[in-house]
Amino acid sequence: MAIEANVVELPQQLPWYSLPKLRRAAGVVFKDYPVMWLTILFLVLVFPALTAQWTAPHDPLKQQLSKRLTAPVWSSGDPAKPTSWDNILGTDKQGRDILSRIMHGSRISLMVSLSALAIGGTIGTCLGLISGYFGKWVDHLIMRIVDVFLALPLILMALVIVAVFGPSFWTAIGVISVLLWSRYTRQIRAEVLSIKQMDFVARAKVAGASNVRIIIKHIFPNITNTLIVLGTLQVGTVILLEATLSFLGAGIPRPNPAWGVMVADGRDHIASAWWIAVMPGIAIMMTVLSMNMMGDWLRDKLDPKLRQV
Amino acid sequence: MQRYILIRLIQSVFTLIGVSIIVFSLARLSGNPLDVLLPEEADDETFTRISELWGLNDPWYAQYFTFVKNASKGEFGPSFKWQGRTAMELVLLHLPATLQLAGFSIAVAVLMAVPIGVMSAVKKGTLLDTVGKLIALLGQSLPSFWLAIVLIWIFAVKLGWFPTSGRGGFDNMILPASALGWFSVASFMRLTRSSMLNVLDSEYIKLARIKGLPEWKVIWKHGLKNAAIPPLTVFGAIVVGQMTGSVTIETVFAWPGIGLLALQAVNARDYQVIQAVTMFISVLFIGMNLLIDILYAYIDPRIRFT
């Protein structure tokens, strides 16, 4: 018996850096718990977005030409340009602090994505509910319009719309909402089609409930989970779309510190000052990655049906 | 079957009409297209003359029908930025470059995604599977324009292995194709993996194993053959994704394809070229989806009756 007990004890005596223990710890953090993703999301997106004007070390628009193209603090660049803790992530070609610009950029990303989701999501959901519930020619009409929007090359359309109206914060939100709603409509419609068949809808009808009442009181509560999951999964897509538009000069206009604009600014200096383009890109990547992970996790918890989305 | 094809055809025609209405109205969103098309110094006489000539004084529905009539013949009018060429000519001129890049990047994506997807399904839960998952995750979260710039920085500037931009030999193609294909690798791999997992559970795979077939034959012949259908359905979306994604990638790499043409046309407000490019890509997408739906209905009879 004593020998067996020893055998069982052994794994617990392994040091923390042993492979099985590390693997287990990694498994807990990466797979099962959304804690890490939530933390990253909070640090990169939510916290800076809410508090950038107090916590950012510098004014994101203030130019300090004497400090232009300072490298990040850990890099051992050329001695003529000393790095400093004052500009942890370095400065761009006008001497603006990259960290401050990224922090203010979080606000833009968050605001654009939330507004676009709110607008596009509301329109898309309403149309999906109508299309799925009423069926017949209404359904056909709405679904053909959805097909049209899915067939259009999105980025190109966005570029054209922006070229006509001129780039601005609200144009960006409008364009992204226009491009976004059709996905909601498709998903919600499919959901409504199956809910419509259920007994409680038939009973509500027999009880004399109006169509509007059935949709709002009986069908809508059943699609809220789908909406939450779809919304979380879409935030990442929207942030990528906004960044791409900004990069192409069709999103947030300069000199606003949008992440996509910053990458575009750094593009010409990639050989000499890599940090200008690379840093905001990492911010985009971390935000989108953690948002997608949260979405995956929520989907598994709330709505396993959506697996295929 | 005929009925299904007919319905899908009619739907496609409706979609096409919708797309043409949107593309048509885009150029008129800003009011009279001549305001942007004609040079600043054009006098009123030229203005009215060109309006007459292009039928801009006609009611909008007449203008729309003229547009559709010409578009169906592939005529979108002369380019404004590139003098002496028609819009369609320009699209066809830039098409080979885009097709070359997209084709290469899809080929690379499939060659990478299928083996990784199959292997991570077979060795589910191992390190290989984790690496596969990581690639899929990064594929969805990396902005392609940023990836393109980082690739240029590392492989063209630092290491000097590949040229930074332009179209030329095989060397020029590797970086843009990787940046463009990255996203497709991720989605293709996820689909291959999940569909392979389904197939590996089935009875005929067990039978093949019991029969004593070598494992590689079980997986690559019996397994992959049946798992290949679901990934094929996203193929159309991937092809069009490549076309749309080419706007950013071609801009970064100065690759002279349709995407770069579109961006330059947008910047110059060359509506004729914009219309030609947009219609071209949309028609491609609609046609591709139609083809895949029909193919799929052939393979899976259940679809025909829904």
Interface residues (C-beta under 8 A of the other chain):
Chain A: R144 I145 D147 V148 A151 L152 P153 L154 I155 L156 M157 L159 V160 I161 A163 V164 F165 G236 L240 A243 T244 F247 L248 A250 G260 V263 G266 R267 I270 A271 W274 A277 V278 G281 I284 M285 V288 L289 N292 M293
Chain B: Q11 F14 T15 G18 V19 I22 L26 L29 S30 L137 L138 Q140 S141 L142 P143 S144 F145 W146 I149 V150 I152 W153 V157 V240 M243 T244 G245 V247 T248 T251 V252 A262 L263 V266 N267 R269 I274 V277 T278 I281 S282 F285 I286 N289
